């Protein structure tokens, strides 16, 4: 097929990684980003000497980034410095228990014994279970763009398929190894960081324990936004045009093909390949503008529900909190009730789990001397059509601050000297995801079996999707991988046309 013109809508990590791969494959690529900076939810904000990553704060599976840069003939370490964070995180429970999640095995066993000696004996078995799930995924989920069970079956033997523990949910998998509610909560919560509930998501996602503890939690020096900066530098070297403040308002289609995109100022850019980093459902609903595409979006919505959204508080504080690690979880008192309210009832939890990231603990450049930068995230239900989160903003901020103070961050309220907030409305407005979701689509065993929206559109044969709503899902490594796997799929489809 030779050189194709590829247009990538949206410069999130999925769009940028797909653009890198398409350029490496010899295509002529243009990336169009509506905001003033590329990076999508991975972004940065600063004020009064504090710097904050506004989105992802944890990096796992750095091999995904290494592989991306290698595919363009480059070495990742020339573009960013990745360091390991230990402890991976610190967990605070309402009963005063504190547990560090560490990759160091003797120390981790010590931590677990201090909570429940019987459960500590099961740690090796649990980690082996998680590692086996991860290794199975490396053979399929992390290797190819998979659209459903049919394709998965072609890549695995029956024995391997049963190895995915298909009958269990994450919560059921965890309870097989740990009886202590606190330890169940700590390991179950890992799945919340791909936006899913442990009571609904398939057990295969228990591999996240191995991803965090076996491969480790990492940080990018100078802030996570340096991942985007590194990708943008590589794209510049490849001669790819990345246009910011270039909002795409429509995808042009003709005879079952996408032919180009239209910008807010009326400019039309033709393309042989169109890749949307905007989630699939809003792409069909808002950009393709044909009745069949709108119908398609409603059809997809029945199976693929948006993941959680969030209330984000960026707090610059004039003191240090010595009890905190780089990553911290302040857990809800009742895990089942928290997930039930958020996922089943669609209401903000009365007592939510709160994540506090303090990158200044690992990187002094992120906050002035003697001060700290707190990235506070609380998960909340996605927005329904026409709904605003504004009505909860003040009361929920108050609930979060009160909880942190109650669980040991004494004097937090008085220490705040810089604050910036993001509510679900802001996420929806800035990045266009369905319901203001953070992680794309929730993995739901009953609704979608843990699968995502296929990366290739079945309405327009040269329209593709990348990002959290497509395979393999949400989170930095997954969306970066989605860009690479979608580029592989494009290559495969182009070679079929050629043949």
Secondary structure, DSSP 4 states (H G I P E B T S, - for coil): ----EEEEE--BHHHHHHHHHHHHTT-EEEEE-SSSSSBTTS-EEEETTEEEESS---B--THHHHHHHHHTT--GGGT--EEEESSSEEEE-TTS-EEEE-S-HHHHHHHHHHH-HHHHTTHHHHHHHHHHHHHHHHHTTTTS---SHHHHHHHS-HHHHHHT-TT-BHHHHHHHH---HHHHHHHHGGGGGGT--TTTSBGGGGGHHHIIIII-EEEETT-THHHHHHHHHHHHHTT-EEESS--EEEEEEETTEEEEEEETTS-EEE-SEEEE-S-HHHIIIIIS--HHHHHHHHHHHHH--B--EEEEEEEEESS--TT--SEEEE--S-HHHHHIIIIII-S--SS--EEEE-GGGT-GGGS-TT-EEEEEEEEEPPPPTT--SGGGHHHHHHHHHHHHHHTT-TTHHHHEEEEEEE-HHHHHHHH--GGG-SSSB---TTTTTT--B-SB-SSSTTEEE-STTBTT-SSHHHHHHHHHHHHHHHHHHHHHHH-
